[in-house]
């Protein structure tokens, strides 16, 4: 059974840092693209980062570019989102997602929700002013 479980959320001050983890199971991670999304209260879910199966090609939403970094450790079946200089507008539930992709696939722009079949349940990130 394909499963993704997020962890690492919490409460931080303006300018603080957090690293989120996405532990996966039930699929060959090297054959899947991994993406991170977030959803604030009353807002649509937005894609913020993704990483291709070959671990080389990365894309970010403009609002997080330069502050967030996505990476993964396939040996640990875990993907990560390192977040620095967090702002109150970053407050949201953060989700990881996965979808099978060719090893030749290259992401174009921020990830789109409908492109991903498998999802975790989310982890809350709250940033105080």
C-alpha positions, 0 to 999 in steps of 0.5 A: 500500500502506498503511504506518505506520512509528513512530520516536522511541523510546529510553531516558530517565530517570524524568521525561524526555520523548520525542516519537514519530513515525508516518510514513504512506503509501498513504492519505488521512490526512485521512480516517483516525483515528489512534491510539497503543497500547502493549504491555509484556512480558506485558501486553495491548495498551492504547490510550492516545490517538487523534485524529479525522479533523478534528483537533479531537476527541482522547481519552486513556487516564486513565493518560496524560492530562495527560502525553501529547499526540497531534497530526498534520501532514497535510501531512507525512503524520505523526502524533505522540505527545509524552510528558512526565513519563515513568515506569517504568510507561510502558516498552513498545513503542508502536504507531501505528494508523489506520482510515478514519472519517467526518469527523463521527466523534468518539472516545469514550474511549481507542482500542480495538485491534479498531477499527483495521485498519492498524498500524505495527511499533512503537518501544521506549520504556524509562524507568529508575527 
